[in-house]
């Protein structure tokens, strides 16, 4: 805990919060953690629980009822990779398939006016001194934390520009040891504790600094099982599709349009090592799930390293 501020509620950056009403919840998950994937993406789904949580949950429940056979519905968990590759075998005798369901999920931000923050990192080889399994593990965790910070900054940007001045957000991540380690390294990086490891803090683009220190996201990150948290599953799906887009993979092009609206506006992101961006939509109170509304995505492409 930062001794300068004592034990009062602090932000992820370890400074006093700029607000006192927790209204938004940010569900974060990632894609690209395996060694053979070149880009790591962390997505944060920003939810106003009072106005959006139940409507979206009901909508996804209706999709599962429509696409998933009755015997598989109880405890069904959305796994974007498995849906994309057809591993779920939803209903071999139906014309409705896994890709159809995945496309429906990609439409949720525009249908319901939710915003998604993304942080993306093109992986780099470790320096020569990272020469033991323990050091490699820490190096990978720091890289992951850098992508996580990109997502945090995108979400902070959303809170500054879209939330009321007294509103703050809390964050939820998957309840697993690797995720907890990433959160710790993210805290350390954002507070400067290990900024010298890669020079991340010192070399940060000035545009990143506009949103630092983070003041609108609470420092206490909550953890939940992905099986029990629908919005973690959606974050996983959005991160998966955005990663494939950044990698320039062509199979599933329609998914990029479903999620991003105009994928061509994002192609410049493929040229950068590290980036964040905010896919922002408006929402209206008392949403009806069959309504399709919300402004076109306001593409907020942030700074890069």
C-alpha positions as CSV (number, residue, x, y, z in Angstrom):
1,X,0.0,0.0,0.0
2,X,1.3,3.4,-0.8
3,X,2.4,5.0,2.5
4,X,1.9,8.5,1.2
5,X,-1.9,8.0,1.0
6,X,-2.3,5.5,3.9
7,X,-5.1,2.9,3.7
8,X,-7.9,4.9,2.1
9,X,-9.4,3.4,-1.1
10,X,-6.9,3.7,-3.9
11,X,-6.8,3.3,-7.7
12,X,-4.9,0.8,-9.7
13,X,-2.1,3.3,-9.9
14,X,-2.0,3.6,-6.1
15,X,-3.4,7.1,-5.9
16,X,-6.7,8.3,-4.4
17,X,-9.7,7.6,-6.5
18,X,-11.4,10.4,-8.4
19,X,-15.0,9.3,-7.5
20,X,-17.0,7.5,-4.9
21,X,-19.7,5.5,-6.7
22,X,-18.9,2.1,-8.2
23,X,-21.2,2.0,-11.2
24,X,-19.2,0.2,-13.8
25,X,-17.7,-3.3,-13.8
26,X,-14.8,-4.2,-16.2
27,X,-14.5,-7.9,-17.0
28,X,-11.0,-8.7,-18.4
29,X,-9.7,-11.7,-20.2
30,X,-7.0,-12.4,-22.8
31,X,-6.1,-14.2,-26.0
32,X,-2.7,-15.2,-27.3
33,X,-1.0,-16.7,-24.3
34,X,0.4,-19.8,-26.0
35,X,4.0,-19.7,-27.2
36,X,3.1,-20.1,-30.9
37,X,0.9,-16.9,-31.0
38,X,2.7,-13.7,-31.9
39,X,0.3,-11.2,-30.4
40,X,-1.3,-11.0,-26.9
41,X,-4.6,-9.2,-26.5
42,X,-6.4,-8.2,-23.3
43,X,-10.0,-7.2,-23.6
44,X,-12.0,-5.4,-20.9
45,X,-15.8,-5.4,-21.3
46,X,-17.3,-2.4,-19.5
47,X,-20.7,-3.0,-18.0
48,X,-23.2,-0.8,-16.3
49,X,-24.7,-3.5,-14.1
50,X,-28.0,-1.6,-13.4
51,X,-28.8,-0.9,-17.0
52,X,-27.1,-3.6,-19.0
53,X,-26.2,-6.7,-17.1
54,X,-29.5,-8.6,-17.1
55,X,-30.5,-7.6,-20.6
56,X,-27.3,-9.0,-22.1
57,X,-27.4,-12.1,-19.9
58,X,-30.9,-12.8,-21.1
59,X,-29.9,-12.2,-24.7
60,X,-27.0,-14.7,-24.4
61,X,-29.2,-17.2,-22.7
62,X,-31.6,-16.9,-25.6
63,X,-28.7,-17.6,-28.1
64,X,-27.6,-20.6,-26.1
65,X,-31.2,-21.9,-26.2
66,X,-31.3,-21.3,-29.9
67,X,-27.9,-22.8,-30.8
68,X,-27.0,-25.4,-28.2
69,X,-28.8,-28.7,-27.9
70,X,-30.9,-29.1,-24.7
71,X,-28.6,-31.8,-23.2
72,X,-25.6,-29.4,-23.4
73,X,-27.1,-26.2,-22.2
74,X,-26.7,-26.6,-18.4
75,X,-23.3,-25.2,-17.5
76,X,-22.5,-24.3,-21.1
77,X,-19.4,-22.1,-21.3
78,X,-18.6,-20.0,-24.3
79,X,-15.1,-20.7,-25.6
80,X,-14.3,-18.6,-28.7
81,X,-11.4,-20.8,-29.9
82,X,-13.6,-24.0,-29.7
83,X,-16.5,-22.3,-31.4
84,X,-14.2,-20.9,-34.2
85,X,-12.7,-24.3,-34.8
86,X,-16.0,-26.2,-34.6
87,X,-15.0,-28.2,-31.5
88,X,-18.3,-27.7,-29.7
89,X,-20.3,-29.7,-32.2
90,X,-23.4,-27.8,-31.2
91,X,-25.8,-29.7,-33.4
92,X,-24.4,-31.6,-36.4
93,X,-27.9,-32.0,-37.9
94,X,-28.7,-28.3,-37.9
95,X,-27.8,-25.5,-40.3
96,X,-27.0,-23.3,-37.4
97,X,-23.3,-23.8,-36.5
98,X,-20.6,-22.6,-34.2
99,X,-19.5,-19.7,-36.4
100,X,-23.1,-18.4,-36.5
101,X,-23.1,-18.3,-32.7
102,X,-19.7,-16.6,-32.6
103,X,-20.9,-13.9,-35.0
104,X,-24.0,-13.3,-32.9
105,X,-21.7,-12.8,-29.9
106,X,-19.6,-10.3,-31.8
107,X,-22.6,-8.1,-32.4
108,X,-23.3,-7.6,-28.7
109,X,-21.3,-4.4,-28.3
110,X,-23.2,-2.6,-31.0
111,X,-26.6,-4.2,-30.1
112,X,-26.4,-3.3,-26.5
113,X,-24.2,-0.2,-26.6
114,X,-21.4,-1.7,-24.4
115,X,-17.8,-0.5,-24.8
116,X,-14.7,-2.7,-24.9
117,X,-11.2,-1.6,-24.0
118,X,-8.3,-3.5,-25.7
119,X,-4.6,-3.7,-25.0
120,X,-2.4,-5.5,-27.5
121,X,1.2,-6.4,-27.5
122,X,3.3,-7.9,-30.2
123,X,5.5,-10.4,-28.4
124,X,9.3,-9.9,-28.3
125,X,12.2,-12.2,-27.7
126,X,13.6,-12.0,-24.1
127,X,17.0,-10.3,-23.6
128,X,20.1,-12.5,-23.1
129,X,20.0,-12.2,-19.3
130,X,16.6,-13.9,-19.2
131,X,18.3,-17.3,-19.3
132,X,16.4,-19.5,-16.7
133,X,12.9,-20.8,-16.6
134,X,12.1,-18.6,-13.6
135,X,13.3,-15.5,-15.4
136,X,11.5,-16.5,-18.5
137,X,8.3,-16.9,-16.6
138,X,8.6,-13.5,-15.0
139,X,9.5,-11.9,-18.4
140,X,6.3,-13.4,-19.9
141,X,4.3,-12.1,-17.0
142,X,5.6,-8.6,-17.4
143,X,4.8,-8.7,-21.2
144,X,1.3,-9.8,-20.3
145,X,1.0,-7.0,-17.7
146,X,2.0,-4.5,-20.4
147,X,-0.9,-5.6,-22.6
148,X,-3.1,-5.5,-19.5
149,X,-2.0,-1.9,-18.8
150,X,-3.1,-1.0,-22.4
151,X,-6.5,-2.4,-21.6
152,X,-6.7,-0.5,-18.3
153,X,-5.7,2.8,-20.0
154,X,-8.4,2.3,-22.6
155,X,-11.0,1.6,-19.9
156,X,-9.7,4.7,-17.9
157,X,-10.2,6.7,-21.1
158,X,-13.8,5.5,-21.3
159,X,-14.4,6.4,-17.6
160,X,-13.0,9.9,-18.1
161,X,-14.9,10.7,-21.3
162,X,-18.2,8.9,-20.7
163,X,-18.9,8.3,-17.0
164,X,-20.2,10.9,-14.6
165,X,-17.4,12.6,-12.6
166,X,-18.2,10.8,-9.4
167,X,-18.4,7.3,-11.0
168,X,-15.6,4.7,-10.7
169,X,-15.2,1.1,-11.9
170,X,-14.1,-2.1,-10.4
171,X,-12.4,-4.9,-12.3
172,X,-13.0,-8.7,-12.5
173,X,-10.5,-11.2,-13.8
174,X,-10.5,-15.0,-14.1
175,X,-9.8,-16.8,-10.9
176,X,-6.6,-18.7,-11.7
177,X,-3.1,-18.3,-10.4
178,X,-1.6,-17.0,-13.7
179,X,-4.2,-14.2,-13.8
180,X,-3.4,-13.2,-10.2
181,X,0.3,-13.0,-11.0
182,X,-0.5,-10.8,-14.0
183,X,-2.6,-8.5,-11.8
184,X,0.3,-8.2,-9.4
185,X,2.8,-7.4,-12.1
186,X,0.3,-4.9,-13.6
187,X,0.1,-3.1,-10.2
188,X,3.9,-3.1,-9.9
189,X,4.3,-1.6,-13.4
190,X,1.7,1.0,-12.9
191,X,3.2,2.1,-9.6
192,X,6.8,2.1,-11.0
193,X,8.0,-0.8,-8.9
194,X,9.5,-2.7,-11.9
195,X,9.5,-0.1,-14.5
196,X,13.2,-0.5,-15.1
197,X,12.8,-4.2,-16.3
198,X,11.9,-3.2,-19.8
199,X,11.9,0.6,-19.5
200,X,8.2,0.6,-20.0
201,X,7.4,3.5,-17.7
202,X,10.4,5.6,-18.7
203,X,9.8,5.2,-22.4
204,X,6.0,5.6,-22.3
205,X,4.6,7.8,-25.1
206,X,3.3,11.1,-23.7
207,X,-0.2,10.3,-24.9
208,X,-0.3,7.3,-22.6
209,X,0.6,9.6,-19.7
210,X,-2.6,11.6,-20.4
211,X,-4.5,8.8,-18.7
212,X,-2.0,8.1,-15.9
213,X,-2.1,7.8,-13.1
214,X,-5.3,5.8,-13.3
215,X,-7.9,7.4,-10.9
216,X,-11.2,5.9,-12.0
217,X,-10.6,2.1,-11.5
218,X,-10.4,0.6,-8.0
219,X,-7.1,-1.1,-7.1
220,X,-8.8,-4.2,-5.7
221,X,-9.3,-6.7,-8.5
222,X,-12.0,-9.3,-8.0
223,X,-11.6,-12.9,-9.3
224,X,-14.3,-15.2,-10.6
225,X,-14.4,-18.5,-12.3
226,X,-15.0,-18.2,-16.0
227,X,-17.7,-20.9,-15.8
228,X,-19.7,-18.7,-13.5
229,X,-19.0,-15.3,-15.2
230,X,-20.7,-14.7,-18.5
231,X,-18.8,-11.4,-19.1
232,X,-15.4,-13.0,-18.7
233,X,-16.5,-15.4,-21.5
234,X,-17.5,-12.5,-23.7
235,X,-14.1,-10.8,-22.9
236,X,-12.4,-14.0,-24.0
237,X,-14.4,-14.0,-27.3
238,X,-13.7,-10.3,-28.1
239,X,-10.0,-10.7,-27.3
240,X,-9.8,-13.8,-29.5
241,X,-11.4,-12.1,-32.6
242,X,-9.4,-8.9,-32.1
243,X,-6.1,-10.8,-31.9
244,X,-6.9,-12.7,-35.1
245,X,-7.6,-9.4,-36.8
246,X,-4.3,-7.9,-35.6
247,X,-2.4,-11.0,-36.8
248,X,-3.9,-10.4,-40.3
249,X,-5.6,-13.8,-40.4
250,X,-8.3,-13.9,-43.1
251,X,-10.4,-16.9,-42.1
252,X,-13.4,-15.5,-40.3
253,X,-13.3,-12.0,-41.8
254,X,-17.0,-11.5,-41.1
255,X,-16.2,-11.7,-37.4
256,X,-14.1,-8.5,-37.7
257,X,-16.9,-6.6,-39.3
258,X,-19.4,-7.9,-36.7
259,X,-17.2,-6.7,-33.8
260,X,-15.4,-3.6,-35.2
261,X,-17.9,-2.2,-37.7
262,X,-15.2,-0.9,-40.1
263,X,-12.2,-3.1,-39.7
264,X,-10.2,-1.0,-42.2
265,X,-10.1,1.7,-39.6
266,X,-8.0,-0.5,-37.4
267,X,-5.4,-1.9,-39.9
268,X,-2.8,0.6,-38.8
269,X,-2.7,-1.1,-35.4
270,X,-1.0,-4.1,-37.0
271,X,2.2,-2.0,-37.5
272,X,2.8,-1.4,-33.8
273,X,4.4,-3.3,-31.0
274,X,2.1,-2.1,-28.3
275,X,-1.2,-0.3,-28.5
276,X,-4.5,0.3,-26.8
277,X,-7.8,1.2,-28.3
278,X,-11.4,1.8,-27.1
279,X,-14.4,0.5,-29.0
280,X,-17.0,2.8,-27.6
281,X,-20.8,2.6,-28.0
282,X,-23.6,4.6,-26.5
283,X,-26.4,2.8,-24.6
284,X,-29.9,3.8,-23.6
285,X,-31.7,3.0,-20.3
286,X,-34.2,0.1,-20.2
287,X,-32.8,-1.6,-23.2
288,X,-35.0,-4.1,-25.0
289,X,-33.0,-7.0,-26.2
290,X,-34.5,-7.1,-29.7
291,X,-33.6,-3.4,-30.3
292,X,-30.6,-2.6,-32.3
293,X,-29.2,0.8,-31.5
294,X,-26.1,2.6,-30.4
295,X,-23.9,5.0,-32.3
296,X,-21.3,3.7,-34.7
297,X,-18.1,2.7,-32.9
298,X,-16.0,5.8,-32.0
299,X,-12.6,4.5,-32.8
300,X,-10.2,5.8,-30.2
301,X,-6.7,4.6,-31.3
302,X,-4.2,5.4,-28.6
303,X,-0.5,5.8,-28.5
304,X,2.1,3.2,-29.3
305,X,5.5,2.0,-28.3
